[in-house]
Amino acid sequence: QVQLVESGGGLVQPGESLRLSCAASGSISQIYYMGWYRQAPGKQRELVALTTREGSVNYADSVKGRFTISRDNAKNTVYLQMNSLKPEDTALYYCNAFVLLLLRGNYNGWGQGTQVTVSS
C-alpha cells in the first residue's frame, strides 16, 4: 500500500509564500506522476500543478508565474513553492500520485490534504 503525507500549509498574509511537501511511501517501484489539487469551500476540486516522471509540468492558469512544482526523486517527494499568495488561493490542498507498485499493480490515490489560508 502507498501513503501520501502532506505538510507545509498554514496561515499567511497576502503576498507571502509557503512551500508544500508531499512524501510518498510504501511499496513503490516507480512514480508516474504526482500533482497538487485544491478545493475551496463550495467549489470543485481543481488541478493546481502536475509533474511527470519524464519531467514535464502543467499549471493552472491562475497560478502560472507564482507557483512552482518540483521533485526529489530520491525521497519520493513533490513540492509546491507558492509565492505571491492571494486570498483566492485559500483552499485545502491535496497531493495526488499515480505509481507502479513493487508487486506489479498500480496505485492512484490522494493525501489527507493540508490547509492553506491567505488572509490579512
Beta strands, then each sheet from edge to edge (+ up, - down):
strand 1: 2-7
strand 2: 10-12
strand 3: 18-26
strand 4: 28-39
strand 5: 46-52
strand 6: 57-59
strand 7: 67-72
strand 8: 77-82
strand 9: 91-101
strand 10: 106-110
strand 11: 114-118
sheet 1: 1+ 3- 8+ 7-
sheet 2: 2+ 11+ 9- 4+ 5- 6+
sheet 3: 2+ 11+ 9- 10+
end
